[in-house]
Amino acid sequence: MGLTGIEIFKLTPRTNCKECGFPTCMAFSMKVASGAVEIEKCPHISDEAKAKLSEATAPPMKTITVGKGSSEKKIGGETVLFRHEKTLVNKPLIAVQFCDCISDERLEEKISNIKKVSYDRIGEHMQAEGAIVKYCGDKDKFLKVLGNVKDLELVNILYCSDAAVAKEGLELVKDTNPVLLGANSENINEMISLAKEYKATLGIEAGTIEELYSLAETAEKAGQKELIFNVGGKDIAKTFETAVETRRAALVGGDRTMGYPSIVFANTLSDGDDYLQTALASAFVLKYASIIVLDDMSYQTALPLFGLRQNIFTDPQKPMRVEPKIYEFANPKSDSPVLVTVDFALTYFVVSGEIERSKMPAWLMIPDSGGYSVLTSWAAGKFSGSVIRQMVKDSGIEEKLTVKRLVIPGKVAVLKGDIEEELPGWEIIVGPDEAMQIPKFLNELA
């Protein structure tokens, strides 16, 4: 159990130096106790007290760092079960599985797909983050596939219960902070030794939660505390139950031996059904996988899955926003219309998608409107004639135009007169009520 604010206060220097950013040591201690501030913020606390406090105030689920350099990711570290309680911390990684039974053609196809699915959404780059290579009996092919996959510069995950083969594989990726899966009751000691030697995170698996707990205890006693739980096999219900029970045991029950991230093989659970695989992956974004394994990567899978993950792993008290600026579509010219809408991310993506679908050249102006929807921002006074005028001035869009036409959302047609007063010389046009009507509207406007 974590320390109280008073208990933390007793271990601080109690000088009220304010160097931590708080007026008193007591105020600082209360923030540390609530998890809002790290103890390292105090520059004068002793190493002994820091060690004690860091252990006592650490999240019930351990944060694990996997990968290295540009591929480095953090998993785990959660403190709550549900998003509405507190912002979730580390997004689950999406990994693609390879094996030594794969054909060369299929290997190249999967690698190509991973490289192809790469895009930006609301300031975040979306792509596969991990590659898992499973050993099925052909050592030479296993090492060959691992060597090819290593060049993708993703988190390297080896799934191999044969310690001798695993050692050769780890040699190939030893500088990448890899994950070694496949530790079980029969090989646990050998696998612990390998994980410690190569500084790898160790993935453990068992038939029951009790066995999983026992293996975790064995690893911890041996000094291996970078662990991942493989919580499932081929049974969907059992996998879901294990994922939930391990997470609840850590976060609700306070059992730190259960406080490790988990990996789920959505590809195995779905048994070749792509739709079911995406559905299961989505379910485990919510409940409670830290690495989700897919058979392949495609835009059909990535778009809904990454979109869901981004929505869940954001602060629910902060709207998702896009950058306020002028966006260009189909190489707009000086006589192309300027559409305007709000910076709420969902609104932007719906509107911009319809503008792209129209294939008509256009400008899209996004003012700072607080990250709210059109009607909400208008009601709050954040999407008004003065706001739009200021954006026109700040963006310099007027200097690029010979024909000044501004299209406003149909649902705020009431703004037309206000904007006409703020922007003399501009033609203010009321656009459609619904984004899906934009292509027809733009074609008729041209």
N, C-alpha and C positions, 0 to 999 in steps of 0.2 A: 504494500500500500504506500502511496506517495506521502511525503511529509506535508504537514500543515504550514501555513505562513509563519506562525510563531516558531515552529521547529527550525524552519529555514533561517529565520531572523537570528536565532541564537548562534548560528554558524557563520554569520556574516561579520565583517569587521566592526559594524555599527558606528561608522564615522560620519554617515550622512554626507559623503563627499560629492554626491550628485553626478559622478563621472559615468554612472550607468544609465543616466538619462532620467532618473526618478528623484524626487525631492528628498526622500528618506530611504534608509535601508529597509524599513518596515514596508513601505510602498513597493519597493523592488521585490521583497520576499513574497508579498501577496501575489504579485504578478507571476513570479516563478512557480508558486504553488498551483496557480490556475492553468499553467502550461503556456502562458502568453509570451514568456521571455525565457531565454536560455540562461542558466546560471553563469556561463562564461562572460556575460555582460558586465559582471562585477570585476574590475581589474585588480582588486586588492584581496580577493578571497584566497585562502591558503590552498595548496594543492591537495592536502588531506581532506579539507572540507569540500573542495570541488569534486573530488572523487566520490565522496559519500553522497553528496547532493545529486551528482549526475546519475548515479545508480538508482537513487531513490525516486528521482523525478523523471527518469527515462520512460518513454511510452511503454505500455504493456506489451506492445508488439515491436519487436526489434526491427530497426531500419537496416536493410542489407544493400550494399553497393555492389553492382555487377557491371561488367564491361569496363572499358578504359578509354580515355581520350574522348573523342566525339561520340562514342557509343556508350559512355558511362551513364548508368541509370540507377535510381534508388527505388527500392520496392519495400513494402511493409511500412512500419512506423505509424500505423493508424491508432487512433485513441478512442474512436467511437464506431458504432455499428452502422449508424444511419446519417445520411447527408444533412438532414435537417437539424441534427444535434450540434454539428460543428463541421467546418470545411474538411473534406477528406484530403489526405496528404499526397500520396504517391500513386499515380495512375498505373493500372496493370499494363504490363508489356505485352505486345502482340508478337508472337514468334511463329515462324514457319518451320515445319518438320521435314527433314530429309532422313534417308536411311541408306544402308549399304546394299539394299536390294533394288535401288532406283536405277533406271537406265540412264545412259549418258544424255540421251535426248531430253528425257524428263528432267534431269538435273539442270540442264541449260535453260529449259523452259521455266522452271521454278525460279531460278536466279534472275532470269529476265523479268519475270513478273514482279519480283520484289523490287527491282530497280525501277520498273515502270510506274508502280503505284507510289507516287511521291508528290505531295501537293501541300499547300498552305491553307489553313482555315482559321480565321480570327486570330492571327498572330502566332499560330502554332503549326510547326511542320509535322505533317502526317505521313508516316511510313512504318513498315515493319521494323521492330526494334531488336528482335532476337532471331537466331537461327539454331535449331536443335537438330543434332545428328544422332540417330539411334543405331546402335550396333546390333545386327541381327545374325552375325556369324561369319561374315566375310571381312576379315581384319584389313586386308589390303584395300578393299573398296571403301571401307569405313574411313580409313586414314586419307584416302584420295578425296572423298567427298568432303571431309572435314577441312582439308587443305583448300579446296575450291570455295567453300562457304566462308572460310576465314577472311577471304579477300573482300567480302561484302562489308566488313567493318561494323558488324552488329554484335550484340551480346552473344558470345559463343556458349552453347549449352550441349554438353556431351551426355548422352543417355546410354550408359554401358555398365552392366553389373559385373563384367569380367575385369578384375583389377589390373591384370597384366596388359590387356588391350587399352584400358582406360589410361594407364600410365603413358603409353605411346601417344595416345591422343592428346593428353594434357601437355606433352612435350611440344606439340605443334602450336598450341594456343596459350602457352604458359605466361606470356606477357600481356594477356588480354583480360585478366581478372574473370576467368570463366566460371561456369556452373557445371558441377559434376553430379548427374542424376544416376540413380541405380543402387543406392545403399539400402540394404535390407538386413534381416536378422542373420543371414548366412555370411555376409561379407562386410559387416559394419566396421570391424576393426581395420581391415585392409583399406577400406574406402576413407575412413577417417584419416589414416596415415597419408594417403594420397592427397586429400583435400588440404591437409596442413602443409605438406611438402610443396604443393603448387599454389598455395594461398587461394584455393578455389572455394566457392560456396558449395556446400554438400546438400544434395537432394535425397531425402529419405522416403521410403515407401513401405507400407505394410497392409495386411488384410483387414486390420481393425484399428480403431482409434487407440485402444489400449496398447497395442503393439507399437503404434507410431509414437506414442508417449514414451514408451520404454526405450526406443531407439534414440529419441531426442535426449533423454536423460543420459544414455551411454555416451553420446557425442559431446554433450556439455561437460560431463565428468572428465572426458579425455582432452578438453580444452578447445573443441571445435564448436564455436558458437555462431558460425555463419551457416544457417540452415534454411532449407526450403522443404515444405511438405508436399509430396505428391499425393493429393487427396482422393484420387479416383482411378478407376480402371475402365470397365465397359458398361457399368450400370449407372444410368443417369441419376436415379433417385438416391442411390447410396453415395455417389460423388457429391451431390448437392448437400446431403445430410452431413457428410464429413466436413465439407468446407464450412458450413454454418456452425457446426459444433466446435471445431477447432478455434474459429474466430471468437465465438461467444465465450469459450473457456478462458481465452486470453483477456478479452476486453471487458467482459462482465464478471467473470470469475476471478480475474487477476492472476491467473496461472501463467507465469512467464515461460514455463517449459512448453506451453502451447502457443506462445507468442512469436510465431515465425510466419513469413509469407508462404503462400501456397501456389502450386502450379496445377493447371487443369488442362487435360488434353481434349479439347472440344472436337478435334478431328476424330479421335478414337470413339468418343461417345456418340457421334453422329453417324458412324458406320457408312461414310461415303455420301451422305445426303447433305449437299451444300447448303440448302435452306435451313435444315436443322442445325448444321454447324454454326451458321451465323446467329440463329436464335439462341443456341446454347452459349455461344461466346458473349452475346449481349446479356444473358441472364447472369453469367459469372463476372461480368463487369460490375454488376450490382451486388452479387453474393458469391464469394468474396475472394476471387482469384487475384493473385499478384502477377502471374504469368499465364497467358492464355495461348494455347498452341493450336494453330490451324494447319490444314493440309497444304494450302497454297494461298497466294495473295492476289486479289482482284479488286477492281473498283467497286463491283457489286457488293462485295463483302466489306471493303474498307469504308466506304462512304457512310453507311448507317452505323457501323461499329465504332469508328473513330469519332463520329458526331455524338453518339451517345456517351462515349467515354469522356469527351471534352465537356459535355453538359453536366455530367455527374461530378467530375472532379474540378469544379470551380466553386468559388464562394457563393452560396445561394443568396447572400445579402447584397451581392454586387452584380448589376446587369452585365451581360456579355455584350461588348461593344466593338465596333470597328473603328479604325482611325478616321477622324474627321478630315476630309480632304476632297479634291476633285478626282473622280475616277473616269477613265476613258474607255469607250467601247467602239470597236470597229473603226478606229482612226478618225475620230470626229474632226469636223472642219469648222471654219469660222461661222458658218450658218447653221450648224447642227444645234438641235434643242438642248437645253440644260434641264434635266429632271432633278428634283430635289426630294429627299426623304430623310429619315432620322438615322442615327447611328446605332440603333438596336440591331444586334448582329443578325437575328432571324429576319427582320424586315429587309436589311441590306441584301442578304443572300437570295431572298425570294425576288426582290425587285431586280437586282443585277442579273439573276438568272433569266428573267423574262426579257430584259433588254438584250442580252446575248442571243436569246432565241429569236428575237425580231430581226437580227442581222443588220439593223440600221445603225448608222453612226450617231452617237449621242454622248453627252457629258452627264455624269451623275454627281451631284453636289451633296455632300454629307456634312452638315454643320454639327457642332457639339450640342446635342439635345438631351444629354443626361443618360443615354443608354435606354431610353424608354420607347414604347411603341408610338406610332404617329398620334393617336388620339390622347394617350396619356401625357406625352410630352407637350402637346398643344394645351391640354387642360392645366398643366403645371407651369405654363408660360415659358417653356424651354424650346418651343418650336413656333416662332412668331415672326412677324414682319421684320422687326429689328434684328432678330437672330440671323435671319436669312440675308438681310442687307449686310450685316457685319461679315458673314461668310463670303459673300460676293466680293467685298472690299479686301478681306484678308487673303483670299485665294488668288486674286488677280485674274479671275476668269473673264471679267469684262473686257480686258485688254486683248483677249484672244478672239473676240467675237466681232463680226460685222452685223450680224442679225441677232438681236437679244431677245430670246424666247425662253421663259422659265415655266416649266410644267410642275404644278404642285399636286399632291395627292388629292383625289376627289373627296375623300372623307373630311378634309379641312378646307373645303371650297370657301368657307367663311373668311379665310385669310386673304382672299384675292384683293379686296379693296385696300387692306392694310399694307400688303406688299407693293401694290401699285403706288401708294404714297411714299413708301420707303425707297422704291427703285424707279424713279421717273425715267422714261425712255425705254423701259422694258415692257414687252408684251407678256402679261401673266395669263397662263392657260391652265384651266382646271383639267387635270388628268382623270383617268378612270378610278373608280372606287376600289377595284380589285386588281392585284398585280397581274393576274392571268390575262387581263384585257390589254396590257401594255403593247404586245406585238402588233395587234390590230390597230391600236391607237397611233403608234409611231409610223406605221405604213401609211395610214390615212393623213397624218400630219405632214408627211414629206410631200 
